[in-house]
């Protein structure tokens, strides 16, 4: 998640040389591609942490540091 980003609320996921932008609410791919298994894991993680992602988006838009979110286990 970057501090000076465009709407809608979203985050970036990187895998190898690929990048994807994922909208937070509702969760879906905005731009880019990842391999099927990687995108599945990113979407699962986002669903588990949607509230935290929304809060981090709010913090980022206020130029505040987003909070760390736990990885998938």
C-alpha distances in whole Angstrom, upper triangle without the diagonal:
4,7,9,8,11,12,12,9,7,5,6,9,11,15,18,18,16,12,12,9,10,11,11,14,16,15,15,14,14,14,15,17,17,20,22,21,18,17,19,17,14,15,17,15,13,16,17,14,13,14,12,9,11,11,8,7,11,10,8,10,13,12,12,10,8,11,11,12,15,15,17,21
4,6,6,9,12,13,10,9,8,8,12,13,17,19,19,17,14,14,11,13,13,14,17,19,17,18,17,15,15,16,19,19,23,24,25,21,20,22,21,17,19,21,18,16,20,20,17,17,17,15,12,13,13,10,9,11,11,7,9,11,10,11,10,9,13,13,15,18,18,21,24
4,6,9,12,13,11,11,11,12,15,17,21,23,22,21,18,17,15,16,15,15,18,20,20,20,20,18,18,20,22,23,27,28,28,25,23,26,24,20,22,24,21,19,22,22,19,18,18,16,13,13,13,10,8,10,9,5,6,8,6,8,8,9,13,15,16,20,21,24,27
4,7,10,12,11,12,12,13,17,18,22,24,23,21,18,17,14,16,15,16,19,21,20,21,19,17,17,19,22,24,27,29,29,26,24,27,26,22,23,25,23,20,23,25,21,20,20,18,15,15,15,13,10,11,11,8,7,9,8,11,12,13,16,18,20,23,24,26,30
4,7,9,8,8,9,11,14,17,20,23,21,19,16,14,11,13,12,13,16,17,17,17,16,13,14,16,19,21,25,26,27,23,21,24,23,20,20,23,21,18,21,23,20,18,18,17,14,14,15,12,9,11,12,9,8,11,11,13,14,13,17,18,19,22,23,25,28
4,6,8,9,11,12,16,18,22,24,23,20,16,15,11,12,11,13,14,16,16,16,15,12,13,16,19,21,25,26,27,24,22,24,24,20,20,23,22,19,21,23,21,18,19,19,15,14,16,14,11,12,14,11,10,13,14,16,17,16,20,21,21,24,25,26,30
3,5,7,11,13,16,19,23,25,24,21,18,15,11,11,9,11,11,13,14,14,14,11,13,16,19,21,25,25,27,24,21,23,23,20,19,22,21,17,19,22,19,16,17,17,14,12,15,14,10,12,14,12,10,14,15,17,18,17,20,21,21,24,24,26,29
4,6,10,12,16,19,22,25,24,21,17,14,10,10,7,8,8,10,11,11,12,9,12,15,18,20,23,23,25,22,19,21,21,18,17,19,19,15,17,19,17,14,15,16,13,11,14,13,10,12,15,13,12,15,17,18,19,17,19,21,20,23,23,24,28
4,7,11,14,17,20,24,23,20,16,14,10,9,6,6,7,10,10,11,12,10,13,16,18,19,23,23,23,21,18,19,19,16,15,17,16,12,14,16,14,11,12,12,9,7,10,10,6,9,11,10,10,13,14,15,16,13,16,17,16,19,20,21,25
4,7,10,13,17,20,19,17,13,10,6,5,4,5,8,10,9,9,9,8,10,13,15,16,19,19,20,17,15,16,16,12,12,15,13,10,13,15,13,11,12,12,8,9,11,10,8,11,13,11,12,15,16,16,16,13,15,16,15,17,17,18,22
4,7,10,13,17,17,14,10,8,6,5,7,7,11,12,10,11,10,10,11,12,13,14,17,18,18,15,13,15,14,10,11,14,12,9,13,14,12,11,13,12,8,10,12,10,8,12,13,11,13,16,16,16,14,12,13,13,12,15,14,16,20
4,7,10,13,13,10,7,6,5,6,9,11,14,15,12,12,10,10,9,10,11,11,15,16,16,13,11,14,13,10,12,14,13,11,15,16,14,14,16,15,11,14,16,13,12,16,16,14,15,19,18,18,16,14,15,15,14,16,14,16,20
4,7,10,11,8,6,5,6,8,11,12,16,16,13,12,10,11,11,10,10,9,12,13,13,9,9,12,11,7,10,13,11,11,14,15,14,15,17,16,13,16,18,15,15,18,19,16,19,22,21,20,18,16,16,15,13,14,12,13,17
4,7,7,6,5,7,9,11,15,16,20,20,17,15,13,14,12,10,10,8,11,13,13,9,10,13,12,10,13,15,14,14,17,18,17,18,21,19,16,19,21,18,18,22,22,19,21,24,23,23,20,18,19,17,16,16,14,15,18
4,6,5,6,9,12,13,17,19,22,22,18,17,14,16,14,11,9,7,8,11,11,7,9,12,11,10,13,15,14,15,19,19,19,20,23,22,19,22,24,21,21,25,25,23,25,28,26,26,23,21,21,19,18,17,14,15,17
4,6,8,11,15,17,20,22,26,25,22,20,18,19,16,13,11,9,10,13,13,10,12,15,14,14,17,19,18,19,22,23,23,24,27,25,23,26,27,24,24,28,28,25,28,30,29,28,26,24,24,22,21,20,17,18,20
4,7,10,14,17,20,22,26,26,22,20,17,18,15,11,10,9,11,15,15,12,14,17,17,16,19,21,20,21,24,25,24,25,28,26,23,26,28,25,24,28,28,25,27,30,28,28,26,24,25,23,23,23,20,21,23
4,7,11,13,17,19,22,22,19,17,13,14,11,8,7,6,8,12,13,10,11,14,15,13,15,18,18,18,21,23,22,22,26,24,21,24,26,23,22,26,26,24,25,28,27,27,25,23,24,22,21,22,19,19,22
4,7,10,13,16,19,19,16,14,11,11,8,6,6,7,10,13,14,11,10,14,14,11,14,17,16,15,19,20,20,19,22,21,18,20,22,20,19,22,23,20,22,25,24,24,22,20,22,20,19,20,18,18,21
4,6,10,13,16,15,12,10,7,7,6,4,5,7,10,12,13,10,8,12,13,10,11,14,14,13,16,18,17,17,20,19,16,18,20,18,17,20,21,19,20,24,23,23,22,19,21,20,18,19,17,18,21
4,7,10,13,13,10,9,6,5,5,6,9,10,14,15,16,13,11,13,14,10,11,15,14,12,15,17,16,15,17,17,13,15,17,15,13,17,18,16,17,20,20,21,20,17,19,18,17,19,17,18,22
4,6,9,9,7,6,5,6,7,9,10,11,14,14,15,13,10,12,12,9,8,12,11,9,11,14,13,11,14,14,11,12,15,14,12,16,18,16,17,20,20,21,20,17,18,17,16,17,16,16,20
4,6,6,5,5,6,6,9,12,13,15,18,17,18,16,13,14,15,11,10,13,13,9,11,14,13,10,13,13,10,10,14,13,11,14,16,15,15,19,20,20,19,17,18,18,16,18,18,18,22
4,6,5,7,9,10,13,15,16,17,20,19,19,17,14,15,15,11,10,12,11,7,9,11,10,7,9,10,7,7,11,11,9,12,14,14,14,17,19,18,18,15,16,16,14,16,16,17,20
3,5,8,11,11,15,18,19,20,22,21,21,20,16,17,17,14,12,14,14,10,10,12,11,8,9,12,9,8,12,13,11,13,16,16,16,19,21,21,21,17,18,19,17,19,19,19,23
4,6,10,11,14,17,18,19,21,19,20,19,15,15,16,14,11,13,14,10,9,13,13,9,11,14,12,11,15,16,14,16,19,19,19,22,23,23,23,20,21,21,19,20,20,20,23
4,7,9,12,14,15,15,17,16,17,15,12,12,13,10,7,10,10,7,7,11,11,8,11,13,11,11,15,15,14,16,19,18,19,22,23,23,22,19,19,19,16,18,17,16,20
4,6,9,11,12,13,15,14,15,14,10,11,13,10,8,11,12,10,10,14,14,12,15,16,13,14,18,17,16,19,21,20,20,24,25,25,24,21,22,21,19,20,19,18,21
4,6,7,8,10,13,12,14,12,9,11,13,10,9,13,13,11,13,16,16,14,18,18,15,16,19,18,16,20,22,20,21,24,25,25,24,21,22,22,20,21,19,19,22
4,7,9,12,15,15,17,15,12,15,16,13,12,16,16,14,15,19,18,16,19,19,16,16,19,18,16,19,21,19,19,23,23,24,23,21,23,23,21,23,21,21,25
4,7,10,14,15,17,15,12,15,17,14,14,17,18,16,18,21,20,19,22,21,18,19,22,20,18,21,23,20,20,24,24,25,24,22,24,24,22,24,22,22,26
4,7,11,12,15,12,10,14,15,13,14,17,18,16,19,22,21,20,23,23,19,21,24,22,20,23,25,22,23,26,26,27,25,23,25,24,22,23,21,21,25
4,7,9,11,10,8,11,13,11,12,16,16,16,18,21,21,20,24,23,20,22,25,23,22,25,27,24,25,29,28,29,27,25,26,24,22,23,20,20,23
4,6,8,6,6,9,10,9,11,14,15,15,17,19,20,20,23,23,20,22,25,23,22,26,27,25,26,30,29,29,27,24,25,23,21,21,18,17,20
4,6,5,6,9,10,11,12,14,16,17,18,20,21,22,25,25,22,25,28,26,25,29,30,28,30,33,32,32,30,27,27,25,23,22,18,17,19
4,6,5,6,9,10,11,12,14,15,17,19,20,21,24,24,22,24,27,26,26,29,30,29,30,34,33,33,31,28,28,25,23,22,18,16,19
4,6,5,6,9,10,11,12,14,16,17,19,20,23,23,21,24,27,25,25,29,30,29,31,34,33,32,30,27,26,23,21,19,16,13,15
4,5,5,6,9,10,11,12,14,16,17,18,21,21,19,22,24,22,22,26,27,25,27,30,30,29,26,23,23,20,18,17,13,12,14
4,5,5,6,9,10,10,12,14,15,16,19,19,17,19,22,21,20,24,25,24,25,29,28,28,26,22,22,20,18,17,14,13,16
4,6,5,6,9,10,11,13,14,15,19,19,17,20,23,22,22,25,26,25,27,30,30,29,27,24,23,21,18,17,14,12,14
4,5,5,6,9,10,11,12,14,17,17,16,19,21,20,20,24,25,24,26,29,28,27,25,21,20,18,15,13,10,8,10
4,5,5,6,9,10,11,12,15,14,12,15,18,17,17,20,21,20,22,25,25,24,22,18,18,16,13,12,10,9,12
4,5,5,6,9,10,10,14,14,12,15,17,17,17,20,22,21,22,25,26,25,23,19,19,17,14,14,12,11,14
4,5,5,6,9,10,13,14,13,15,18,18,18,21,23,22,24,27,27,26,24,20,19,17,14,13,11,8,11
4,5,5,6,8,12,11,10,13,15,15,16,19,20,20,22,24,24,23,20,17,15,13,10,9,7,6,9
4,5,5,5,9,9,8,10,13,12,13,16,17,17,19,21,22,21,19,15,15,13,10,11,10,9,13
4,5,5,9,10,9,11,14,14,15,17,19,20,21,23,24,23,22,18,17,16,12,13,12,11,14
4,6,8,9,10,12,14,14,16,18,19,20,22,24,25,23,21,17,15,14,10,10,10,9,11
4,6,5,6,9,10,10,12,14,15,16,18,20,21,19,17,13,12,11,8,8,9,10,13
4,5,5,6,9,10,10,12,14,15,17,19,20,19,17,14,13,13,10,12,13,13,16
4,5,5,6,9,10,11,12,14,16,17,19,17,16,13,12,13,11,13,15,15,18
4,5,5,6,9,10,10,12,14,15,16,14,13,9,8,9,7,10,12,14,17
4,5,5,6,9,10,10,12,14,15,14,12,9,9,10,8,11,12,14,17
4,5,5,6,9,10,11,13,14,14,13,10,11,13,12,15,16,18,21
4,5,5,6,9,10,11,13,11,11,8,9,11,11,14,17,19,21
4,5,5,6,9,10,10,9,8,5,6,9,9,13,15,17,21
4,5,5,6,9,10,10,10,7,10,12,12,16,17,19,23
4,5,5,6,9,9,10,9,11,14,14,18,20,22,26
4,5,5,6,5,6,6,8,12,13,17,19,22,25
4,5,5,5,6,6,10,12,14,18,19,22,25
4,5,7,10,10,13,16,17,21,23,25,29
4,5,9,10,13,16,18,22,24,27,30
4,7,9,12,15,18,22,23,26,30
4,6,9,13,15,19,21,24,27
4,6,9,12,16,18,21,24
4,7,9,13,15,18,21
4,6,10,13,16,18
4,7,9,13,15
4,6,10,12
4,7,8
4,6
4
